[in-house]
Amino acid sequence: MNGGGGPSRAPRLPGRRVPPAQVAWLTIVWLLLWGDVTVGNVLGGLLAGLAVVWLLPLPVLDSGLRIHPVGLVVFLTRFAVDMVVSSFRVAFWALRPGTPPVRIVEVRLRSSSEVMAVLITVALSALPGSLVLEAHVGERLLVLHVLGVTGDARAVTEADVARLESRVVAAFGTRADREELR
């Protein structure tokens, strides 16, 4: 079975399935190593790729990641806006005299997926002014260092993380991940 849950459509050589994508990738690597695209190099790359994939099969792993094009566009668009806004916020606090408001906030994630927790952690750490200090995936808990949040830092940060989590799950989550957030 493949990662999609259905039977694999990869062609079979005696006793084993041969994924065409892996053979194609190995052929491209072969051509890059030779540095010249000729019929002989392409055929040699295909044969080498077939041999490697057939002799050294990789286990089929499900990463728990699904790409949803509409959710991905929404996530990337909003993430770009968040990057710009966060950059201006950090610049504002950096140029302003005095000590900027810095808080350490614990936020509980709604998703129990480790893959979603990693993606959320990476997205949060990529935004200027926020940093994930600790991630306790088993307890669904992130400890964040946030800059420039005034007022009730916990409530503001929890709301921001919940919105980001919803967009990450909509872009990359499985059906079970998406249902978990409802």
SULMO-V416743 format. One record per pair of residues at least 4 apart in sequence whose ideal C-beta (glycine too) atoms are under 8 Angstrom apart, sorted by the first residue. I is the first residue (numbers start at 1). J is the second residue. Records with the same first field share a line. If there is no record, write none. Layout:
BEGIN
I->J, J
END
This chain:
BEGIN
1->5, 6, 7, 8, 60
2->6, 7, 8, 9, 10, 60
3->60, 61, 62, 63
8->17, 19, 60
10->17, 18, 19, 20
11->17, 18, 20
12->16, 17, 18
13->18, 50, 54
16->54, 57
17->57
18->22, 23, 50, 53, 54
19->23, 53
20->24
21->25
22->26, 49, 53, 58
23->27, 46, 49, 50, 53
24->28, 49
25->29, 49
26->30, 45, 48, 49, 52, 53
27->31, 42, 45, 46, 48, 49
28->32, 45
29->33, 45
30->34, 41, 44, 45, 48, 49
31->36, 37, 41, 42, 45
34->41, 44, 45
36->41
37->41, 42
38->42
39->43
40->44
41->45
42->46
43->47
44->48
45->49
46->50
47->51
48->52
49->53
50->54
51->55
52->56
53->57
63->115
64->113, 114, 115, 116, 174, 177
65->115, 172, 174
66->172, 173, 174
67->72, 171, 172
68->72, 170, 171, 172, 173
69->73
70->74
71->75, 167, 170, 171, 172
72->76, 171, 172
73->77
74->78, 167, 170, 171
75->79, 167, 168, 170, 171, 172
76->80, 171
77->81
78->82, 167
79->83, 123, 167
80->84
81->85
82->86, 127, 164
83->87, 126, 127, 128
84->88
85->89
86->90, 127, 128, 129, 130
87->91, 128
88->92
89->93, 128, 129, 147, 148
90->94, 128, 129, 147, 148
91->95
92->96, 148
93->100, 101, 129, 147, 148
94->100
96->100
100->147, 148
101->147, 148, 149, 150, 153
102->145, 146, 147
103->145, 146, 149, 153, 154, 157
104->133, 143, 144, 145, 146
105->143, 144, 146, 153, 154, 157, 158
106->141, 142, 143, 144, 154
107->141, 142, 143, 144, 157, 158, 161
108->139, 140, 141, 142, 158
109->116, 117, 120, 140, 141, 142, 161, 165
110->140, 162, 165, 180, 181
111->116, 117, 120, 140, 165, 169, 173, 177, 180, 181
112->140, 180
113->117, 173, 174, 176, 177, 180
114->118, 137
115->119, 172
116->120, 165, 168, 169, 172, 173, 177
117->121, 135, 137, 140, 142
118->122, 137
119->123, 168, 172
120->124, 142, 161, 164, 165, 168
121->125, 132, 135, 142
122->126
123->127, 164, 168
124->130, 131, 132, 142, 144, 161, 164
125->130, 131, 132
129->146, 147, 148
130->144, 145, 146, 147
131->144, 145
132->142, 143, 144
133->143, 144, 145
134->141, 142, 143
135->141, 142, 143
136->140, 141, 142, 143
142->161
144->157, 161
146->153, 157
149->153, 156, 157
151->155, 156
152->156
153->157
154->158
155->159
156->160
157->161
158->162
159->163
160->164
161->165
162->166
163->167
164->168
165->169, 181
166->170, 181
167->171
168->172, 173
169->173, 177, 178, 180, 181
170->178
173->177, 178
174->178
175->179
176->180
177->181
178->182
END
